[in-house]
Amino acid sequence: MTERTAAARAHANIAFIKYWGNRDHELRLPMNPSLSMNLDGLYAETMVTWGDKLNADTLTLNGDTIYGEGLRRVSKHLDALRKRLGLRDFARVVSANNFPTGAGIASSAAAFAALSAAGVAAAGANVSERELTTFARLGSGSASRSVPTGFVEWHEGNSHETSYAESIAAPDYWGLVDVIAVISAAHKPVGSTAGHRSAETSDLQTARVAGAAERLAICKAAILSRNFVAFAEIVEHDSNLMHAVMMTSRPPLFYWLPPTLAIMALVRQWRADGLRVCYTLDAGANVHCICVREDADEVSRRLRTLSEVIDVRIAAPGTGASIINSSSVA
Ligand code: PMV
């Protein structure tokens, strides 16, 4: 019996310029390029064991054995790895997140980035970071952005090979902090895989996509010049555009809850009063309050006074996917 094991850790990421909608759903080729920051302290750790005596792929997630759709999605991802790496073995996958799944903190991004990195490492294969991002993308589009370090751009591309992510700045380049106001830890009603398919049913999607490259250029320049005023304006605008598409899809997708909108208004007020903070939301009700490090404690303190906020998570810029000791996962 031969078994080969490796484990990897990858962080969740928060998109400043959002990915919403695919031109190719199977390959998860996005309609537009996107830009994000990895979130230190919010991660998935995944161990992959390829074994020649295993009869099927298995998945354990946060201690529970997973069957059905969850297992099928991981197995499909393993099929892509098997094909590229020339493997025939099944795999035992053990994974754990240290944050709630499916609640607007991108758990699938961290999970598929870690799964891809561990799967490749366990096979002993030599794969470039760029190629690894394309594999992660097959499992969950935003997972491509959890592979490189720090602030990351995902080029939309027009094929599997050209749709990849790369770092534009290291984690310590700019001391931004994501102060996440958790208002619902419930699993979101419509996951992003179905959401991406619905994007094209909104009349607004064409207009959102048309301006995405320009918004990305503005956001990237704001990050590279550490210009918070320009950054805040484009980040909130891009989030509003994505949610406008979601709300005008048929059937509509409303991820916001009443406290979501209340916190968005407060954040704008706090910024007008002098705090360097802006909001962005993924496919969930939680509000990601992005601020400069000096203002993070005050933003967090104010959020904690709100009765609708059940938890506040704070994340600085994180590193990319890395190989870790497998004994720490199992
Ligand atoms: O990678 P997915 O399929 O979970 O899609 C992520 C979509 C958003 O989080 C809403 C936006 C983004 O760019 O991360």
py3Dmol code that shows the C-alpha trace and the ligand (Angstrom):
import py3Dmol

protein = """\
ATOM      1  CA  MET A   1       0.000   0.000   0.000  1.00  0.00           C
ATOM      2  CA  THR A   2       1.346   3.420  -0.935  1.00  0.00           C
ATOM      3  CA  GLU A   3      -0.038   6.596   0.561  1.00  0.00           C
ATOM      4  CA  ARG A   4       1.231  10.113  -0.039  1.00  0.00           C
ATOM      5  CA  THR A   5       0.086  12.954   2.194  1.00  0.00           C
ATOM      6  CA  ALA A   6       0.484  16.721   2.348  1.00  0.00           C
ATOM      7  CA  ALA A   7      -1.425  19.545   4.007  1.00  0.00           C
ATOM      8  CA  ALA A   8      -1.840  23.202   3.152  1.00  0.00           C
ATOM      9  CA  ARG A   9      -3.292  26.330   4.698  1.00  0.00           C
ATOM     10  CA  ALA A  10      -4.995  29.058   2.659  1.00  0.00           C
ATOM     11  CA  HIS A  11      -6.742  32.216   3.798  1.00  0.00           C
ATOM     12  CA  ALA A  12     -10.136  33.547   2.849  1.00  0.00           C
ATOM     13  CA  ASN A  13     -10.068  36.711   0.772  1.00  0.00           C
ATOM     14  CA  ILE A  14     -12.260  39.782   0.438  1.00  0.00           C
ATOM     15  CA  ALA A  15     -12.797  41.176  -3.057  1.00  0.00           C
ATOM     16  CA  PHE A  16     -12.464  44.941  -3.540  1.00  0.00           C
ATOM     17  CA  ILE A  17     -13.432  44.583  -7.221  1.00  0.00           C
ATOM     18  CA  LYS A  18     -15.940  41.750  -7.427  1.00  0.00           C
ATOM     19  CA  TYR A  19     -16.208  38.635  -9.565  1.00  0.00           C
ATOM     20  CA  TRP A  20     -19.836  37.932 -10.439  1.00  0.00           C
ATOM     21  CA  GLY A  21     -20.879  35.866 -13.479  1.00  0.00           C
ATOM     22  CA  ASN A  22     -18.948  33.516 -15.757  1.00  0.00           C
ATOM     23  CA  ARG A  23     -18.360  33.413 -19.489  1.00  0.00           C
ATOM     24  CA  ASP A  24     -17.691  29.680 -19.087  1.00  0.00           C
ATOM     25  CA  HIS A  25     -19.374  28.066 -16.085  1.00  0.00           C
ATOM     26  CA  GLU A  26     -17.576  24.736 -16.394  1.00  0.00           C
ATOM     27  CA  LEU A  27     -14.094  26.298 -16.361  1.00  0.00           C
ATOM     28  CA  ARG A  28     -15.213  29.183 -14.142  1.00  0.00           C
ATOM     29  CA  LEU A  29     -13.848  31.749 -16.586  1.00  0.00           C
ATOM     30  CA  PRO A  30     -15.170  35.007 -15.134  1.00  0.00           C
ATOM     31  CA  MET A  31     -16.974  37.790 -16.961  1.00  0.00           C
ATOM     32  CA  ASN A  32     -14.554  40.339 -15.492  1.00  0.00           C
ATOM     33  CA  PRO A  33     -11.206  40.649 -13.713  1.00  0.00           C
ATOM     34  CA  SER A  34     -11.226  41.051  -9.925  1.00  0.00           C
ATOM     35  CA  LEU A  35      -8.995  42.216  -7.092  1.00  0.00           C
ATOM     36  CA  SER A  36      -8.838  41.128  -3.451  1.00  0.00           C
ATOM     37  CA  MET A  37      -6.920  40.959  -0.198  1.00  0.00           C
ATOM     38  CA  ASN A  38      -6.213  37.733   1.652  1.00  0.00           C
ATOM     39  CA  LEU A  39      -7.503  37.684   5.226  1.00  0.00           C
ATOM     40  CA  ASP A  40      -4.953  36.794   7.858  1.00  0.00           C
ATOM     41  CA  GLY A  41      -6.330  34.580  10.626  1.00  0.00           C
ATOM     42  CA  LEU A  42      -9.339  33.305   8.619  1.00  0.00           C
ATOM     43  CA  TYR A  43      -8.196  30.131   6.972  1.00  0.00           C
ATOM     44  CA  ALA A  44      -8.851  26.583   5.869  1.00  0.00           C
ATOM     45  CA  GLU A  45      -6.383  23.777   6.526  1.00  0.00           C
ATOM     46  CA  THR A  46      -6.678  20.803   4.242  1.00  0.00           C
ATOM     47  CA  MET A  47      -4.875  17.484   4.195  1.00  0.00           C
ATOM     48  CA  VAL A  48      -4.877  15.319   1.083  1.00  0.00           C
ATOM     49  CA  THR A  49      -3.793  11.701   1.042  1.00  0.00           C
ATOM     50  CA  TRP A  50      -3.522   9.934  -2.303  1.00  0.00           C
ATOM     51  CA  GLY A  51      -3.730   6.179  -1.693  1.00  0.00           C
ATOM     52  CA  ASP A  52      -3.549   3.275  -4.125  1.00  0.00           C
ATOM     53  CA  LYS A  53      -5.774   1.155  -1.863  1.00  0.00           C
ATOM     54  CA  LEU A  54      -8.572   3.719  -1.444  1.00  0.00           C
ATOM     55  CA  ASN A  55     -11.862   2.762  -3.156  1.00  0.00           C
ATOM     56  CA  ALA A  56     -13.316   6.250  -3.457  1.00  0.00           C
ATOM     57  CA  ASP A  57     -12.633   9.873  -2.591  1.00  0.00           C
ATOM     58  CA  THR A  58     -13.723  10.814   0.944  1.00  0.00           C
ATOM     59  CA  LEU A  59     -14.209  14.189   2.602  1.00  0.00           C
ATOM     60  CA  THR A  60     -14.221  15.201   6.247  1.00  0.00           C
ATOM     61  CA  LEU A  61     -15.120  18.846   6.865  1.00  0.00           C
ATOM     62  CA  ASN A  62     -14.829  20.330  10.361  1.00  0.00           C
ATOM     63  CA  GLY A  63     -15.024  16.795  11.784  1.00  0.00           C
ATOM     64  CA  ASP A  64     -18.123  15.698   9.815  1.00  0.00           C
ATOM     65  CA  THR A  65     -18.061  13.124   7.029  1.00  0.00           C
ATOM     66  CA  ILE A  66     -19.529  14.772   3.936  1.00  0.00           C
ATOM     67  CA  TYR A  67     -21.538  12.964   1.260  1.00  0.00           C
ATOM     68  CA  GLY A  68     -23.723  14.205  -1.603  1.00  0.00           C
ATOM     69  CA  GLU A  69     -23.128  17.498  -3.363  1.00  0.00           C
ATOM     70  CA  GLY A  70     -20.228  18.617  -1.136  1.00  0.00           C
ATOM     71  CA  LEU A  71     -18.289  15.420  -1.811  1.00  0.00           C
ATOM     72  CA  ARG A  72     -19.136  15.488  -5.532  1.00  0.00           C
ATOM     73  CA  ARG A  73     -17.714  18.994  -5.885  1.00  0.00           C
ATOM     74  CA  VAL A  74     -14.452  18.004  -4.189  1.00  0.00           C
ATOM     75  CA  SER A  75     -14.254  14.786  -6.215  1.00  0.00           C
ATOM     76  CA  LYS A  76     -14.699  16.727  -9.442  1.00  0.00           C
ATOM     77  CA  HIS A  77     -11.868  18.988  -8.368  1.00  0.00           C
ATOM     78  CA  LEU A  78      -9.701  15.967  -7.587  1.00  0.00           C
ATOM     79  CA  ASP A  79     -10.505  14.628 -11.085  1.00  0.00           C
ATOM     80  CA  ALA A  80      -8.940  17.767 -12.589  1.00  0.00           C
ATOM     81  CA  LEU A  81      -5.848  17.319 -10.394  1.00  0.00           C
ATOM     82  CA  ARG A  82      -5.643  13.604 -11.269  1.00  0.00           C
ATOM     83  CA  LYS A  83      -5.784  14.425 -14.970  1.00  0.00           C
ATOM     84  CA  ARG A  84      -3.052  17.080 -14.766  1.00  0.00           C
ATOM     85  CA  LEU A  85      -0.808  15.068 -12.423  1.00  0.00           C
ATOM     86  CA  GLY A  86      -1.266  11.735 -14.193  1.00  0.00           C
ATOM     87  CA  LEU A  87      -2.690  10.065 -11.076  1.00  0.00           C
ATOM     88  CA  ARG A  88      -5.231   7.270 -10.748  1.00  0.00           C
ATOM     89  CA  ASP A  89      -5.454   7.083  -6.956  1.00  0.00           C
ATOM     90  CA  PHE A  90      -8.457   8.205  -4.971  1.00  0.00           C
ATOM     91  CA  ALA A  91      -7.907  10.696  -2.164  1.00  0.00           C
ATOM     92  CA  ARG A  92      -8.825  11.116   1.487  1.00  0.00           C
ATOM     93  CA  VAL A  93      -9.456  14.808   2.160  1.00  0.00           C
ATOM     94  CA  VAL A  94      -9.647  16.218   5.677  1.00  0.00           C
ATOM     95  CA  SER A  95     -10.376  19.914   5.962  1.00  0.00           C
ATOM     96  CA  ALA A  96     -11.241  22.439   8.655  1.00  0.00           C
ATOM     97  CA  ASN A  97     -12.037  26.164   8.642  1.00  0.00           C
ATOM     98  CA  ASN A  98     -11.630  28.420  11.628  1.00  0.00           C
ATOM     99  CA  PHE A  99     -14.630  30.593  10.622  1.00  0.00           C
ATOM    100  CA  PRO A 100     -18.328  29.979   9.781  1.00  0.00           C
ATOM    101  CA  THR A 101     -18.936  28.453   6.338  1.00  0.00           C
ATOM    102  CA  GLY A 102     -21.291  30.021   3.815  1.00  0.00           C
ATOM    103  CA  ALA A 103     -21.858  33.293   5.670  1.00  0.00           C
ATOM    104  CA  GLY A 104     -20.310  35.911   3.439  1.00  0.00           C
ATOM    105  CA  ILE A 105     -16.759  35.069   4.455  1.00  0.00           C
ATOM    106  CA  ALA A 106     -15.543  33.149   1.443  1.00  0.00           C
ATOM    107  CA  SER A 107     -14.969  29.691   2.895  1.00  0.00           C
ATOM    108  CA  SER A 108     -14.875  27.992  -0.512  1.00  0.00           C
ATOM    109  CA  ALA A 109     -12.006  30.254  -1.633  1.00  0.00           C
ATOM    110  CA  ALA A 110      -9.817  29.182   1.277  1.00  0.00           C
ATOM    111  CA  ALA A 111     -10.926  25.553   0.986  1.00  0.00           C
ATOM    112  CA  PHE A 112     -10.246  25.088  -2.737  1.00  0.00           C
ATOM    113  CA  ALA A 113      -6.947  26.993  -2.587  1.00  0.00           C
ATOM    114  CA  ALA A 114      -5.780  24.744   0.267  1.00  0.00           C
ATOM    115  CA  LEU A 115      -7.118  21.604  -1.448  1.00  0.00           C
ATOM    116  CA  SER A 116      -5.281  22.416  -4.681  1.00  0.00           C
ATOM    117  CA  ALA A 117      -2.004  23.220  -2.932  1.00  0.00           C
ATOM    118  CA  ALA A 118      -2.159  20.096  -0.738  1.00  0.00           C
ATOM    119  CA  GLY A 119      -3.205  17.818  -3.629  1.00  0.00           C
ATOM    120  CA  VAL A 120      -0.300  18.940  -5.777  1.00  0.00           C
ATOM    121  CA  ALA A 121       2.208  18.751  -2.899  1.00  0.00           C
ATOM    122  CA  ALA A 122       1.057  15.264  -1.886  1.00  0.00           C
ATOM    123  CA  ALA A 123       1.684  14.093  -5.448  1.00  0.00           C
ATOM    124  CA  GLY A 124       5.186  15.557  -5.269  1.00  0.00           C
ATOM    125  CA  ALA A 125       4.495  17.502  -8.468  1.00  0.00           C
ATOM    126  CA  ASN A 126       6.228  20.661  -9.540  1.00  0.00           C
ATOM    127  CA  VAL A 127       3.544  23.180 -10.465  1.00  0.00           C
ATOM    128  CA  SER A 128       4.090  26.943 -10.749  1.00  0.00           C
ATOM    129  CA  GLU A 129       2.100  29.323  -8.546  1.00  0.00           C
ATOM    130  CA  ARG A 130       0.406  30.664 -11.663  1.00  0.00           C
ATOM    131  CA  GLU A 131      -0.785  27.207 -12.684  1.00  0.00           C
ATOM    132  CA  LEU A 132      -1.875  26.443  -9.121  1.00  0.00           C
ATOM    133  CA  THR A 133      -4.156  29.491  -9.232  1.00  0.00           C
ATOM    134  CA  THR A 134      -5.845  28.085 -12.350  1.00  0.00           C
ATOM    135  CA  PHE A 135      -6.533  24.791 -10.559  1.00  0.00           C
ATOM    136  CA  ALA A 136      -7.919  26.531  -7.507  1.00  0.00           C
ATOM    137  CA  ARG A 137     -10.183  28.522  -9.880  1.00  0.00           C
ATOM    138  CA  LEU A 138     -11.792  25.321 -11.169  1.00  0.00           C
ATOM    139  CA  GLY A 139     -13.092  24.562  -7.664  1.00  0.00           C
ATOM    140  CA  SER A 140     -14.276  28.086  -6.830  1.00  0.00           C
ATOM    141  CA  GLY A 141     -13.430  31.154  -8.897  1.00  0.00           C
ATOM    142  CA  SER A 142     -12.338  33.313  -5.990  1.00  0.00           C
ATOM    143  CA  ALA A 143     -10.075  30.483  -4.729  1.00  0.00           C
ATOM    144  CA  SER A 144      -7.608  31.470  -7.460  1.00  0.00           C
ATOM    145  CA  ARG A 145      -7.039  34.691  -5.496  1.00  0.00           C
ATOM    146  CA  SER A 146      -6.280  32.843  -2.226  1.00  0.00           C
ATOM    147  CA  VAL A 147      -3.163  31.189  -3.697  1.00  0.00           C
ATOM    148  CA  PRO A 148      -0.813  34.208  -4.185  1.00  0.00           C
ATOM    149  CA  THR A 149       0.162  36.427  -1.249  1.00  0.00           C
ATOM    150  CA  GLY A 150      -1.285  39.719  -0.006  1.00  0.00           C
ATOM    151  CA  PHE A 151      -3.208  41.851  -2.509  1.00  0.00           C
ATOM    152  CA  VAL A 152      -4.144  39.776  -5.553  1.00  0.00           C
ATOM    153  CA  GLU A 153      -5.452  40.396  -9.073  1.00  0.00           C
ATOM    154  CA  TRP A 154      -7.252  37.671 -11.028  1.00  0.00           C
ATOM    155  CA  HIS A 155      -6.925  38.207 -14.776  1.00  0.00           C
ATOM    156  CA  GLU A 156     -10.151  37.141 -16.450  1.00  0.00           C
ATOM    157  CA  GLY A 157      -8.381  35.473 -19.409  1.00  0.00           C
ATOM    158  CA  ASN A 158     -10.174  33.533 -22.129  1.00  0.00           C
ATOM    159  CA  SER A 159      -8.972  29.974 -21.467  1.00  0.00           C
ATOM    160  CA  HIS A 160      -8.042  27.727 -18.552  1.00  0.00           C
ATOM    161  CA  GLU A 161      -4.365  28.721 -18.819  1.00  0.00           C
ATOM    162  CA  THR A 162      -4.866  32.477 -19.198  1.00  0.00           C
ATOM    163  CA  SER A 163      -7.389  32.955 -16.374  1.00  0.00           C
ATOM    164  CA  TYR A 164      -4.954  33.159 -13.447  1.00  0.00           C
ATOM    165  CA  ALA A 165      -4.201  35.238 -10.366  1.00  0.00           C
ATOM    166  CA  GLU A 166      -1.049  37.016  -9.214  1.00  0.00           C
ATOM    167  CA  SER A 167       0.021  39.157  -6.295  1.00  0.00           C
ATOM    168  CA  ILE A 168       0.182  42.915  -6.891  1.00  0.00           C
ATOM    169  CA  ALA A 169       1.523  43.751  -3.414  1.00  0.00           C
ATOM    170  CA  ALA A 170       2.798  41.902  -0.341  1.00  0.00           C
ATOM    171  CA  PRO A 171       0.648  41.767   2.836  1.00  0.00           C
ATOM    172  CA  ASP A 172       2.767  44.430   4.562  1.00  0.00           C
ATOM    173  CA  TYR A 173       2.502  46.859   1.643  1.00  0.00           C
ATOM    174  CA  TRP A 174      -0.475  48.684   3.139  1.00  0.00           C
ATOM    175  CA  GLY A 175      -1.907  48.244   6.637  1.00  0.00           C
ATOM    176  CA  LEU A 176      -5.534  47.777   5.665  1.00  0.00           C
ATOM    177  CA  VAL A 177      -7.753  45.811   8.030  1.00  0.00           C
ATOM    178  CA  ASP A 178     -11.048  44.048   7.346  1.00  0.00           C
ATOM    179  CA  VAL A 179     -13.316  44.489  10.374  1.00  0.00           C
ATOM    180  CA  ILE A 180     -16.154  42.095   9.647  1.00  0.00           C
ATOM    181  CA  ALA A 181     -19.526  42.825  11.217  1.00  0.00           C
ATOM    182  CA  VAL A 182     -21.098  39.370  11.461  1.00  0.00           C
ATOM    183  CA  ILE A 183     -24.856  39.761  11.555  1.00  0.00           C
ATOM    184  CA  SER A 184     -25.783  36.309  10.368  1.00  0.00           C
ATOM    185  CA  ALA A 185     -23.790  33.100  10.602  1.00  0.00           C
ATOM    186  CA  ALA A 186     -26.510  31.211   8.734  1.00  0.00           C
ATOM    187  CA  HIS A 187     -25.689  29.395   5.516  1.00  0.00           C
ATOM    188  CA  LYS A 188     -26.523  31.735   2.669  1.00  0.00           C
ATOM    189  CA  PRO A 189     -29.786  31.011   0.783  1.00  0.00           C
ATOM    190  CA  VAL A 190     -28.239  30.876  -2.705  1.00  0.00           C
ATOM    191  CA  GLY A 191     -24.592  29.857  -3.049  1.00  0.00           C
ATOM    192  CA  SER A 192     -22.287  31.652  -5.440  1.00  0.00           C
ATOM    193  CA  THR A 193     -22.144  28.823  -8.028  1.00  0.00           C
ATOM    194  CA  ALA A 194     -25.892  29.275  -8.672  1.00  0.00           C
ATOM    195  CA  GLY A 195     -25.515  33.032  -8.245  1.00  0.00           C
ATOM    196  CA  HIS A 196     -22.957  33.304 -11.048  1.00  0.00           C
ATOM    197  CA  ARG A 197     -25.445  31.596 -13.382  1.00  0.00           C
ATOM    198  CA  SER A 198     -28.176  34.059 -12.474  1.00  0.00           C
ATOM    199  CA  ALA A 199     -26.025  37.154 -13.125  1.00  0.00           C
ATOM    200  CA  GLU A 200     -26.761  37.157 -16.846  1.00  0.00           C
ATOM    201  CA  THR A 201     -30.514  37.435 -16.156  1.00  0.00           C
ATOM    202  CA  SER A 202     -29.999  40.987 -14.847  1.00  0.00           C
ATOM    203  CA  ASP A 203     -30.229  43.846 -17.351  1.00  0.00           C
ATOM    204  CA  LEU A 204     -27.538  45.584 -15.314  1.00  0.00           C
ATOM    205  CA  GLN A 205     -24.848  42.906 -15.660  1.00  0.00           C
ATOM    206  CA  THR A 206     -23.647  44.120 -19.083  1.00  0.00           C
ATOM    207  CA  ALA A 207     -23.066  47.612 -17.738  1.00  0.00           C
ATOM    208  CA  ARG A 208     -21.349  46.291 -14.583  1.00  0.00           C
ATOM    209  CA  VAL A 209     -19.012  44.097 -16.623  1.00  0.00           C
ATOM    210  CA  ALA A 210     -18.244  46.882 -19.134  1.00  0.00           C
ATOM    211  CA  GLY A 211     -16.752  49.111 -16.435  1.00  0.00           C
ATOM    212  CA  ALA A 212     -14.974  46.437 -14.364  1.00  0.00           C
ATOM    213  CA  ALA A 213     -11.497  46.692 -15.921  1.00  0.00           C
ATOM    214  CA  GLU A 214     -11.492  50.446 -15.413  1.00  0.00           C
ATOM    215  CA  ARG A 215     -12.648  50.136 -11.797  1.00  0.00           C
ATOM    216  CA  LEU A 216      -9.925  47.548 -11.213  1.00  0.00           C
ATOM    217  CA  ALA A 217      -7.284  49.910 -12.613  1.00  0.00           C
ATOM    218  CA  ILE A 218      -8.511  52.693 -10.297  1.00  0.00           C
ATOM    219  CA  CYS A 219      -8.572  50.384  -7.266  1.00  0.00           C
ATOM    220  CA  LYS A 220      -5.131  48.951  -8.036  1.00  0.00           C
ATOM    221  CA  ALA A 221      -3.661  52.451  -8.388  1.00  0.00           C
ATOM    222  CA  ALA A 222      -5.297  53.470  -5.089  1.00  0.00           C
ATOM    223  CA  ILE A 223      -3.755  50.469  -3.322  1.00  0.00           C
ATOM    224  CA  LEU A 224      -0.329  50.976  -4.839  1.00  0.00           C
ATOM    225  CA  SER A 225      -0.356  54.677  -3.864  1.00  0.00           C
ATOM    226  CA  ARG A 226      -2.077  53.961  -0.514  1.00  0.00           C
ATOM    227  CA  ASN A 227      -4.781  56.509  -1.335  1.00  0.00           C
ATOM    228  CA  PHE A 228      -7.667  55.658   1.013  1.00  0.00           C
ATOM    229  CA  VAL A 229     -10.085  58.293  -0.303  1.00  0.00           C
ATOM    230  CA  ALA A 230      -9.908  56.961  -3.873  1.00  0.00           C
ATOM    231  CA  PHE A 231      -9.912  53.375  -2.595  1.00  0.00           C
ATOM    232  CA  ALA A 232     -13.054  53.807  -0.463  1.00  0.00           C
ATOM    233  CA  GLU A 233     -15.035  55.389  -3.276  1.00  0.00           C
ATOM    234  CA  ILE A 234     -14.320  52.688  -5.863  1.00  0.00           C
ATOM    235  CA  VAL A 235     -14.679  49.753  -3.426  1.00  0.00           C
ATOM    236  CA  GLU A 236     -18.153  50.812  -2.230  1.00  0.00           C
ATOM    237  CA  HIS A 237     -19.226  51.588  -5.791  1.00  0.00           C
ATOM    238  CA  ASP A 238     -18.129  48.172  -7.065  1.00  0.00           C
ATOM    239  CA  SER A 239     -19.915  46.372  -4.219  1.00  0.00           C
ATOM    240  CA  ASN A 240     -23.096  48.383  -4.877  1.00  0.00           C
ATOM    241  CA  LEU A 241     -22.925  47.476  -8.575  1.00  0.00           C
ATOM    242  CA  MET A 242     -22.660  43.753  -7.835  1.00  0.00           C
ATOM    243  CA  HIS A 243     -25.567  43.859  -5.402  1.00  0.00           C
ATOM    244  CA  ALA A 244     -27.628  45.855  -7.925  1.00  0.00           C
ATOM    245  CA  VAL A 245     -27.088  42.990 -10.377  1.00  0.00           C
ATOM    246  CA  MET A 246     -28.017  40.430  -7.726  1.00  0.00           C
ATOM    247  CA  MET A 247     -31.216  42.276  -6.780  1.00  0.00           C
ATOM    248  CA  THR A 248     -32.281  42.687 -10.409  1.00  0.00           C
ATOM    249  CA  SER A 249     -31.631  39.086 -11.436  1.00  0.00           C
ATOM    250  CA  ARG A 250     -34.637  36.917 -12.195  1.00  0.00           C
ATOM    251  CA  PRO A 251     -35.483  35.534  -9.702  1.00  0.00           C
ATOM    252  CA  PRO A 252     -33.872  38.270  -7.576  1.00  0.00           C
ATOM    253  CA  LEU A 253     -31.163  37.600  -5.016  1.00  0.00           C
ATOM    254  CA  PHE A 254     -31.338  39.709  -1.868  1.00  0.00           C
ATOM    255  CA  TYR A 255     -28.361  39.006   0.362  1.00  0.00           C
ATOM    256  CA  TRP A 256     -28.807  42.125   2.513  1.00  0.00           C
ATOM    257  CA  LEU A 257     -30.707  42.007   5.783  1.00  0.00           C
ATOM    258  CA  PRO A 258     -32.022  45.204   7.413  1.00  0.00           C
ATOM    259  CA  PRO A 259     -28.909  45.550   9.665  1.00  0.00           C
ATOM    260  CA  THR A 260     -26.703  45.282   6.556  1.00  0.00           C
ATOM    261  CA  LEU A 261     -28.102  48.506   5.132  1.00  0.00           C
ATOM    262  CA  ALA A 262     -28.031  50.222   8.529  1.00  0.00           C
ATOM    263  CA  ILE A 263     -24.321  49.422   8.939  1.00  0.00           C
ATOM    264  CA  MET A 264     -23.534  50.571   5.385  1.00  0.00           C
ATOM    265  CA  ALA A 265     -25.116  53.950   6.216  1.00  0.00           C
ATOM    266  CA  LEU A 266     -23.184  54.170   9.500  1.00  0.00           C
ATOM    267  CA  VAL A 267     -19.896  53.407   7.757  1.00  0.00           C
ATOM    268  CA  ARG A 268     -20.483  56.256   5.314  1.00  0.00           C
ATOM    269  CA  GLN A 269     -21.304  58.539   8.221  1.00  0.00           C
ATOM    270  CA  TRP A 270     -18.189  57.495  10.139  1.00  0.00           C
ATOM    271  CA  ARG A 271     -16.103  58.223   7.061  1.00  0.00           C
ATOM    272  CA  ALA A 272     -17.673  61.675   6.708  1.00  0.00           C
ATOM    273  CA  ASP A 273     -16.743  62.214  10.385  1.00  0.00           C
ATOM    274  CA  GLY A 274     -13.092  61.383   9.685  1.00  0.00           C
ATOM    275  CA  LEU A 275     -12.601  57.635  10.177  1.00  0.00           C
ATOM    276  CA  ARG A 276     -10.864  55.958   7.235  1.00  0.00           C
ATOM    277  CA  VAL A 277     -13.351  53.149   6.663  1.00  0.00           C
ATOM    278  CA  CYS A 278     -15.501  51.892   3.783  1.00  0.00           C
ATOM    279  CA  TYR A 279     -17.782  48.889   3.277  1.00  0.00           C
ATOM    280  CA  THR A 280     -17.938  45.979   0.879  1.00  0.00           C
ATOM    281  CA  LEU A 281     -20.180  42.886   0.838  1.00  0.00           C
ATOM    282  CA  ASP A 282     -19.794  39.502  -0.752  1.00  0.00           C
ATOM    283  CA  ALA A 283     -22.703  37.109  -1.355  1.00  0.00           C
ATOM    284  CA  GLY A 284     -23.930  37.371   2.217  1.00  0.00           C
ATOM    285  CA  ALA A 285     -25.359  39.769   4.782  1.00  0.00           C
ATOM    286  CA  ASN A 286     -22.174  40.446   6.752  1.00  0.00           C
ATOM    287  CA  VAL A 287     -20.538  43.834   6.248  1.00  0.00           C
ATOM    288  CA  HIS A 288     -16.808  43.930   5.608  1.00  0.00           C
ATOM    289  CA  CYS A 289     -15.619  47.284   6.957  1.00  0.00           C
ATOM    290  CA  ILE A 290     -12.264  47.951   5.350  1.00  0.00           C
ATOM    291  CA  CYS A 291     -10.210  50.491   7.255  1.00  0.00           C
ATOM    292  CA  VAL A 292      -6.684  51.668   7.866  1.00  0.00           C
ATOM    293  CA  ARG A 293      -4.935  49.966  10.783  1.00  0.00           C
ATOM    294  CA  GLU A 294      -4.997  53.110  12.966  1.00  0.00           C
ATOM    295  CA  ASP A 295      -8.828  53.244  12.824  1.00  0.00           C
ATOM    296  CA  ALA A 296      -9.573  49.516  13.173  1.00  0.00           C
ATOM    297  CA  ASP A 297     -10.032  49.500  16.966  1.00  0.00           C
ATOM    298  CA  GLU A 298     -12.476  52.398  16.854  1.00  0.00           C
ATOM    299  CA  VAL A 299     -14.473  50.817  13.981  1.00  0.00           C
ATOM    300  CA  SER A 300     -14.587  47.525  15.858  1.00  0.00           C
ATOM    301  CA  ARG A 301     -15.639  49.258  19.100  1.00  0.00           C
ATOM    302  CA  ARG A 302     -18.489  51.079  17.347  1.00  0.00           C
ATOM    303  CA  LEU A 303     -19.678  47.907  15.597  1.00  0.00           C
ATOM    304  CA  ARG A 304     -19.754  46.010  18.897  1.00  0.00           C
ATOM    305  CA  THR A 305     -22.166  48.546  20.380  1.00  0.00           C
ATOM    306  CA  LEU A 306     -24.792  47.602  17.751  1.00  0.00           C
ATOM    307  CA  SER A 307     -27.287  45.013  18.974  1.00  0.00           C
ATOM    308  CA  GLU A 308     -27.613  43.381  15.508  1.00  0.00           C
ATOM    309  CA  VAL A 309     -23.883  42.589  15.368  1.00  0.00           C
ATOM    310  CA  ILE A 310     -23.394  39.092  16.788  1.00  0.00           C
ATOM    311  CA  ASP A 311     -19.629  38.995  16.284  1.00  0.00           C
ATOM    312  CA  VAL A 312     -16.776  41.100  14.955  1.00  0.00           C
ATOM    313  CA  ARG A 313     -13.823  39.437  13.216  1.00  0.00           C
ATOM    314  CA  ILE A 314     -10.688  41.410  12.447  1.00  0.00           C
ATOM    315  CA  ALA A 315      -8.292  40.431   9.679  1.00  0.00           C
ATOM    316  CA  ALA A 316      -5.138  42.110   8.422  1.00  0.00           C
ATOM    317  CA  PRO A 317      -3.705  41.309   4.957  1.00  0.00           C
ATOM    318  CA  GLY A 318      -2.803  37.613   4.773  1.00  0.00           C
ATOM    319  CA  THR A 319      -0.253  35.505   2.963  1.00  0.00           C
ATOM    320  CA  GLY A 320      -0.922  33.027   0.156  1.00  0.00           C
ATOM    321  CA  ALA A 321      -1.420  29.278   0.306  1.00  0.00           C
ATOM    322  CA  SER A 322       1.379  27.412   2.053  1.00  0.00           C
ATOM    323  CA  ILE A 323       2.315  23.852   2.896  1.00  0.00           C
ATOM    324  CA  ILE A 324       2.006  22.975   6.574  1.00  0.00           C
ATOM    325  CA  ASN A 325       2.714  19.989   8.781  1.00  0.00           C
ATOM    326  CA  SER A 326       0.007  17.390   8.037  1.00  0.00           C
ATOM    327  CA  SER A 327      -0.162  16.203  11.651  1.00  0.00           C
ATOM    328  CA  SER A 328      -1.651  19.585  12.630  1.00  0.00           C
ATOM    329  CA  VAL A 329      -4.760  18.980  10.478  1.00  0.00           C
ATOM    330  CA  ALA A 330      -5.962  15.456  11.195  1.00  0.00           C
TER     331      ALA A 330
END
"""
ligand_1 = """\
14
PMV
O -15.650 32.023 -5.894
P -17.125 32.055 -5.709
O -17.840 31.222 -6.716
O -17.486 31.719 -4.276
O -17.631 33.548 -5.965
C -17.294 34.627 -5.151
C -18.207 35.748 -5.419
C -18.082 36.951 -4.504
O -17.539 36.582 -3.251
C -19.478 37.520 -4.271
C -17.223 38.052 -5.130
C -15.755 37.807 -5.157
O -15.117 38.293 -6.114
O -15.203 37.189 -4.231
"""
view = py3Dmol.view(width=600, height=400)
view.addModel(protein, "pdb")
view.setStyle({"model": 0}, {"cartoon": {"style": "trace"}})
view.addModel(ligand_1, "xyz")
view.setStyle({"model": 1}, {"stick": {}})
view.zoomTo()
view.show()
